[in-house]
């Protein structure tokens, strides 16, 4: 394990000397495409062993083993390596043929069609918008060597690296914006645990980011698989879709590292489909998500939703997608900001009315502030619901800040044991009153309807004034402004509709 211990630090130290890398976001993106090729090459050794007729979709000169791996210091370096990566590897993996001076094809670009196996399709989709930022070929060689030293064929080392990979993904939080944050592992693990995965079910995340919810699902499902048939169902139990190229690449690599040889991860925007067109094959038994919030979609995106559900706020739109894509008797756990709970505008009320009238919203966990610290202080909640029957009653539970904590932070993040109180309460739900305020309480659907679906219940009774650092204050302001802009756009649209053609 000696080559695992200082992996991240070693790479960062090398990259800091390269003029082409600007900040952690680019460093991580640079690591990402190299890790993908290394992990994919390791998987190809397995596929070649298990499949007599396996042929790589990557042309031989561009396979990791043939240009990145080196023995006895004889691999390409300097300008030769930089030129090969920029002008051969990247074009070929993006689908561009490499030709000689008279037009003959020297190396064909990677091409896919509907008949291409998914585990081969992911190569081209992963590199569609990938970039090589490094400008020093010697430093590039040094980093490639560090990555190539990983022995992913060794079970123990491969799984140890899986933990290192998690630490790399956590670093993505530093580049988070418009609600795009790495969901802390204790949160995703808690949600997957409460959902209680079953063999044969498929779990979906329609804005899957780097795959945190899917890996937590796999971790829980692994505990109940027993037979070879179970293993096959386990391997086909996930579905993800991610709009942005970079997290998509990280998610595919994440799934390969978790031994999902055919990761059903798609690159695209889940909001670009008419929700009324979804059929039974588009639905899932389980949905685990933290939808992006605080952002806006283009106005034409709203055309994919019924008029009463057509919001400008991304979290609202994703809630509609979730409702239309959850199977009968299916289960969902979704993280949503406070604004969804107490939002009183017509669209939010319509979404909540549909949710409570068509689904059993049995439990809502009010999470403490700073769960996503230090990247946002927006307070969030976990909604657990099933497509079984209309809601008759909903339990609310306020998960207080742990003893000894005033705030969560990067150095003192939320931990798995912080969910122990709610886990202990879960199977024997009872009302809890703290200082004359309900920490846990059951509300009937009649009470919820009487509040016009304002479900800001069992909230935090005292909110201390918080002094934020300037950058945190700016980030919080931008998030709140984006959410307010979405509400303003919606109201203006309604006004213009009422006015018709009047000036």
C-alpha positions in Angstrom: 0.0 0.0 0.0 3.0 2.3 0.0 2.1 3.8 -3.4 -1.4 4.6 -2.1 -0.6 6.6 1.0 0.6 9.9 -0.5 -1.2 9.7 -3.9 -3.2 13.0 -3.8 -0.4 15.0 -2.2 2.2 13.7 -4.7 0.1 14.6 -7.7 -0.8 18.0 -6.4 2.8 18.9 -5.6 3.8 18.0 -9.2 0.9 19.9 -10.8 1.7 23.1 -8.9 4.8 23.5 -11.0 2.8 23.3 -14.3 1.9 26.7 -15.8 -1.2 25.2 -17.5 -3.0 24.3 -14.3 -4.9 27.0 -12.5 -6.5 26.0 -9.2 -7.8 22.8 -7.6 -10.7 22.5 -10.0 -8.4 22.1 -13.0 -6.0 19.8 -11.0 -8.9 17.4 -10.2 -10.2 17.5 -13.8 -6.7 16.7 -15.0 -6.4 13.8 -12.7 -9.8 12.6 -13.7 -9.2 11.7 -17.3 -6.0 10.0 -16.5 -7.6 8.0 -13.7 -10.4 7.0 -16.1 -8.0 5.6 -18.7 -6.0 3.8 -16.0 -9.1 2.2 -14.4 -10.6 1.4 -17.8 -7.3 -0.3 -18.9 -7.3 -2.4 -15.7 -10.9 -3.4 -16.4 -10.0 -4.4 -20.0 -7.5 -6.9 -18.7 -10.4 -8.6 -16.8 -12.6 -8.4 -19.9 -9.9 -9.9 -22.1 -9.5 -12.8 -19.6 -13.2 -13.5 -19.3 -14.3 -12.9 -23.0 -12.6 -14.9 -25.8 -13.5 -12.4 -28.5 -13.1 -9.1 -26.5 -11.8 -6.3 -28.6 -11.0 -2.8 -27.2 -12.9 0.1 -28.7 -9.7 2.2 -28.1 -7.2 1.8 -31.0 -4.0 0.1 -29.8 -1.7 3.1 -29.9 -4.0 5.0 -27.6 -4.6 2.3 -25.0 -3.1 3.3 -21.6 -0.9 0.2 -21.5 0.8 1.2 -24.9 1.6 4.8 -24.3 1.3 5.7 -20.6 2.8 2.6 -19.0 6.5 2.5 -19.2 9.2 0.1 -18.2 12.9 1.0 -17.6 12.3 4.7 -18.2 11.7 4.3 -21.9 8.3 5.9 -22.1 7.5 9.1 -24.0 8.1 12.3 -22.1 8.6 16.0 -22.7 7.3 17.6 -26.0 6.8 14.1 -27.6 4.4 13.0 -24.8 2.6 16.3 -24.8 2.2 16.3 -28.6 0.9 12.7 -28.5 -1.6 13.3 -25.8 -2.9 16.6 -27.3 -2.9 15.6 -31.0 -3.5 11.8 -30.9 -5.0 10.5 -27.7 -7.6 13.2 -27.2 -8.7 13.5 -30.9 -9.0 9.8 -31.3 -11.0 9.3 -28.0 -13.3 12.1 -29.1 -13.9 10.3 -32.4 -11.5 12.1 -34.8 -9.4 10.1 -37.2 -5.7 10.7 -37.3 -4.5 10.9 -41.0 -1.3 11.2 -42.8 -0.4 14.1 -45.2 -2.4 12.6 -48.1 -5.5 11.7 -46.1 -4.9 8.0 -45.3 -6.2 7.1 -41.9 -3.4 6.2 -39.5 -5.5 5.8 -36.3 -9.3 5.7 -36.5 -11.3 7.8 -34.1 -13.5 6.0 -31.6 -17.0 5.6 -33.0 -20.2 4.4 -31.4 -23.6 3.5 -32.5 -26.7 1.9 -30.9 -25.2 -1.6 -31.2 -22.0 -0.6 -29.3 -21.9 -2.2 -25.9 -22.4 0.3 -23.1 -19.0 -0.5 -21.5 -17.4 0.6 -24.8 -19.7 3.6 -25.4 -18.5 5.2 -22.2 -15.1 5.9 -23.6 -16.3 8.4 -26.2 -18.9 10.0 -24.0 -16.3 10.4 -21.2 -14.0 12.3 -23.4 -16.5 14.5 -25.3 -15.6 17.6 -23.3 -12.4 16.5 -21.5 -9.3 18.7 -21.6 -5.6 18.3 -21.0 -4.5 21.5 -19.2 -0.9 20.6 -18.6 1.8 22.3 -20.7 4.9 20.6 -19.4 5.5 17.2 -20.8 8.0 16.2 -18.2 5.6 17.0 -15.4 2.9 15.2 -17.3 5.1 12.1 -17.4 5.7 12.3 -13.7 2.0 12.3 -12.9 1.2 9.5 -15.3 3.9 7.4 -13.6 2.3 8.0 -10.2 -1.1 6.9 -11.5 0.3 4.0 -13.4 2.0 2.7 -10.2 -1.5 1.9 -8.8 -2.0 -1.9 -9.0 -5.7 -2.0 -9.6 -5.5 -5.7 -10.3 -4.8 -6.3 -6.6 -8.1 -6.5 -4.8 -6.9 -4.9 -1.6 -5.1 -2.1 -3.3 -8.0 -1.5 -5.7 -10.4 -1.1 -2.8 -8.0 1.0 -0.8 -7.8 3.3 -3.8 -11.6 3.5 -3.8 -11.3 5.3 -0.5 -8.6 7.7 -1.9 -10.9 8.4 -4.8 -13.6 9.4 -2.4 -11.2 12.0 -1.0 -10.6 13.3 -4.5 -14.3 13.6 -5.0 -14.7 15.6 -1.8 -12.3 18.1 -3.1 -14.9 18.9 -5.8 -16.8 20.9 -3.2 -14.3 23.7 -3.5 -15.6 24.3 -7.0 -19.3 24.0 -6.2 -21.7 26.6 -7.4 -25.4 27.0 -8.0 -26.3 24.1 -5.7 -23.8 21.7 -7.2 -22.2 20.2 -4.2 -20.8 16.8 -3.2 -23.3 15.3 -0.9 -21.5 14.2 2.3 -21.1 10.4 2.5 -22.8 10.1 5.9 -25.9 11.7 4.4 -26.0 9.4 1.3 -25.3 6.4 3.4 -28.1 7.2 5.9 -30.6 7.7 3.0 -29.6 4.4 1.4 -29.8 2.6 4.7 -33.3 3.8 5.5 -34.5 2.9 2.0 -33.5 -0.7 2.7 -32.4 -1.9 -0.8 -33.6 -5.3 -2.1 -32.1 -7.5 -4.7 -33.8 -7.1 -8.1 -34.5 -3.4 -7.5 -32.9 -0.6 -9.6 -31.9 2.7 -8.0 -31.8 5.9 -10.1 -30.3 9.4 -9.6 -31.2 11.8 -12.4 -28.5 14.3 -11.4 -26.0 11.9 -10.2 -22.9 14.1 -10.1 -19.9 11.9 -9.1 -22.1 9.0 -8.0 -22.3 9.3 -4.3 -25.9 8.1 -3.9 -25.2 5.2 -6.3 -22.2 4.0 -4.3 -24.1 4.2 -1.1 -26.9 2.2 -2.6 -24.4 -0.4 -3.8 -22.8 -0.5 -0.3 -26.2 -1.3 1.3 -27.3 -3.7 -1.5 -24.0 -5.6 -1.2 -25.0 -6.7 2.4 -28.0 -8.7 1.1 -26.6 -10.3 -2.1 -25.9 -14.1 -1.6 -26.1 -16.0 -4.9 -24.5 -15.7 -8.4 -27.9 -14.5 -9.6 -27.9 -11.9 -6.9 -24.5 -10.7 -8.1 -25.9 -10.2 -11.7 -28.8 -8.2 -10.4 -26.5 -6.2 -8.2 -24.3 -5.3 -11.2 -27.4 -4.0 -13.1 -29.0 -2.2 -10.2 -28.0 1.4 -10.9 -28.9 4.2 -13.3 -27.5 7.7 -13.3 -27.7 10.7 -15.6 -25.4 13.8 -15.3 -25.6 17.0 -17.2 -22.0 18.2 -16.8 -19.1 16.4 -18.4 -16.6 16.6 -15.6 -18.7 14.9 -12.8 -20.0 12.5 -15.4 -16.4 11.3 -16.1 -15.8 11.0 -12.4 -19.0 9.0 -11.8 -18.2 6.5 -14.6 -14.8 6.0 -13.1 -16.3 5.7 -9.6 -18.7 2.9 -10.8 -15.8 1.0 -12.5 -13.8 1.2 -9.3 -16.8 -0.3 -7.5 -16.7 -3.3 -9.8 -19.7 -2.2 -12.0 -18.3 -3.3 -15.3 -21.2 -1.9 -17.3 -22.2 1.3 -15.5 -25.5 2.6 -16.7 -24.5 6.3 -16.5 -25.7 8.6 -19.2 -24.4 12.1 -20.1 -27.2 14.6 -20.5 -29.8 16.8 -18.9 -32.7 14.9 -17.3 -35.0 17.9 -17.6 -35.0 17.9 -21.4 -37.7 15.2 -21.7 -41.5 15.6 -21.6 -42.5 14.0 -18.3 -45.8 12.9 -19.7 -44.0 10.7 -22.3 -42.4 8.4 -19.7 -43.5 4.8 -19.9 -43.1 1.9 -17.5 -39.6 1.1 -18.8 -38.5 4.6 -17.8 -39.4 4.1 -14.2 -37.5 2.8 -11.2 -38.2 1.0 -7.9 -35.9 3.4 -5.9 -34.8 7.0 -6.4 -32.1 8.6 -4.3 -31.3 12.2 -5.1 -30.0 15.6 -4.1 -31.4 17.7 -7.0 -29.5 20.8 -7.9 -31.1 23.8 -6.3 -30.7 27.6 -6.5 -30.2 27.5 -10.2 -32.3 28.3 -13.3 -33.0 26.4 -16.5 -33.7 27.9 -19.9 -37.3 29.0 -20.3 -38.0 26.3 -22.9 -37.2 23.6 -20.4 -40.5 24.4 -18.7 -42.3 23.2 -21.8 -41.5 19.6 -20.8 -43.7 19.9 -17.8 -47.5 20.4 -17.2 -48.3 24.1 -16.8 -49.1 23.9 -13.1 -45.7 22.2 -12.4 -43.6 24.4 -14.8 -41.2 26.1 -12.4 -38.0 28.0 -13.1 -36.3 26.4 -10.1 -34.3 23.3 -10.7 -35.2 21.5 -7.5 -38.9 21.9 -8.3 -38.5 20.5 -11.8 -36.5 17.5 -10.6 -39.2 16.8 -8.0 -41.7 16.5 -10.9 -39.3 14.2 -12.8 -39.0 12.0 -9.7 -42.7 11.8 -9.3 -43.2 10.8 -12.9 -40.4 8.2 -12.9 -41.1 6.4 -9.6 -42.6 2.9 -10.1 -45.8 1.8 -8.4 -44.8 0.7 -4.8 -41.5 2.4 -5.4 -39.6 4.3 -2.7 -37.7 7.6 -2.8 -35.5 9.7 -0.6 -34.8 13.2 -1.8 -32.8 16.2 -0.3 -34.6 19.5 -0.7 -33.9 23.0 0.6 -36.1 24.8 3.2 -37.5 26.9 0.4 -39.4 23.9 -1.0 -41.0 23.1 2.3 -42.4 26.6 3.1 -42.7 27.9 -0.5 -46.1 29.4 -1.1 -46.1 30.3 -4.8 -48.6 28.5 -7.0 -46.1 26.2 -8.6 -44.5 24.9 -5.4 -48.0 24.4 -3.9 -49.1 22.5 -7.0 -46.0 20.2 -6.8 -46.5 19.5 -3.1 -50.2 18.9 -3.6 -49.4 16.3 -6.3 -46.7 14.8 -4.0 -49.0 14.4 -1.0 -52.1 13.3 -2.9 -50.4 10.7 -5.1 -47.6 9.5 -2.8 -47.2 8.5 0.9 -44.8 11.1 2.3 -44.3 9.2 5.5 -41.2 11.0 7.0 -39.3 14.3 6.6 -36.0 14.8 8.4 -35.0 18.4 9.1 -31.2 18.5 8.8 -29.1 20.9 10.8 -27.6 23.9 9.0 -24.0 23.7 7.7 -24.4 20.0 6.5 -22.8 21.2 3.3 -20.3 23.5 5.0 -18.2 25.3 4.2 -19.7 25.5 0.7 -23.3 26.6 1.5 -25.3 27.3 4.7 -28.7 26.7 3.0 -30.7 24.4 5.4 -31.9 21.2 3.8 -34.3 18.3 4.5 -34.7 14.7 3.5 -38.1 13.7 2.2 -38.9 9.9 2.3 -42.0 8.9 0.3 -43.5 5.9 -1.5 -45.8 5.5 -4.5 -48.3 3.3 -2.6 -51.2 5.5 -1.4 -52.0 9.2 -0.7 -50.5 10.6 2.4 -52.6 10.3 5.5 -50.0 11.5 8.0 -46.4 12.6 8.0 -43.8 12.4 10.7 -41.3 15.3 11.0 -38.0 14.9 12.9 -35.5 17.7 13.6 -32.0 16.4 13.6 -30.2 18.8 16.0 -26.6 19.8 15.8 -24.5 17.2 17.7 -23.3 18.0 21.2 -20.1 20.0 21.1 -20.8 21.3 17.6 -21.8 24.9 16.9 -21.2 24.5 13.2 -20.1 21.8 10.7 -17.0 22.7 8.8 -14.4 21.2 6.4 -12.3 20.2 9.4 -15.3 19.1 11.5 -17.8 17.6 9.0 -21.0 15.7 9.6 -20.2 12.1 10.6 -22.1 8.8 10.2 -22.7 8.6 14.0 -24.5 12.0 13.9 -27.5 10.1 12.3 -27.7 7.6 15.2 -30.5 9.6 17.0 -32.8 9.6 14.0 -32.0 5.9 13.3 -32.9 5.0 16.9 -36.2 7.0 16.5 -37.0 5.6 13.0 -38.5 2.2 13.8 -40.4 3.4 16.9 -41.5 6.9 16.0 -42.8 9.0 18.8 -43.5 12.6 19.6 -40.6 14.5 21.2 -40.9 17.9 22.8 -37.9 20.0 23.6 -38.3 23.4 25.4 -42.0 23.5 24.5 -41.1 23.0 20.8 -41.7 19.8 18.9 -38.5 18.1 17.8 -40.6 15.2 16.4 -44.3 15.2 15.7 -46.9 13.6 13.4 -49.1 15.8 11.3 -52.3 14.7 9.5 -52.9 15.5 5.8 -55.8 17.6 7.0 -53.4 19.8 9.0 -51.0 20.0 6.1 -53.7 21.0 3.6 -55.0 23.6 6.1 -51.5 25.2 6.0 -51.7 25.3 2.2 -48.8 22.8 2.1 -46.5 25.0 4.1 -44.6 22.0 5.7 -42.1 24.1 7.6 -42.7 22.0 10.7 -40.5 20.8 13.6 -38.0 23.4 12.5 -35.2 24.8 14.5 -36.7 27.1 17.2 -33.6 29.4 17.6 -31.5 30.8 14.9 -28.3 32.4 16.0 -26.9 35.3 14.1 -24.0 34.0 12.0 -21.1 36.1 10.9 -19.8 34.7 7.6 -16.5 35.2 5.9 -16.7 37.5 2.8 -16.5 34.7 0.2 -19.1 32.6 2.1 -21.4 35.7 2.3 -21.1 36.3 -1.4 -21.8 32.6 -2.2 -24.9 32.6 0.0 -26.1 35.8 -1.5 -25.7 34.4 -5.0 -27.6 31.2 -4.1 -30.5 33.2 -2.6 -30.5 35.6 -5.5 -30.7 32.8 -8.0 -33.7 31.3 -6.2 -35.4 34.7 -6.0 -34.8 35.3 -9.7 -36.5 32.0 -10.5 -39.6 33.1 -8.4 -39.6 36.6 -10.1 -39.4 35.0 -13.6 -42.3 32.8 -12.7 -44.5 35.6 -11.4 -43.7 37.8 -14.4 -44.6 35.0 -16.8 -48.0 34.6 -15.0 -48.6 38.3 -15.2 -47.8 38.4 -18.9 -50.1 35.5 -19.4 -52.9 37.3 -17.7 -52.3 40.5 -19.6 -52.3 38.6 -22.9 -51.5 40.9 -25.7 -52.0 44.1 -23.7 -49.0 46.5 -23.6 
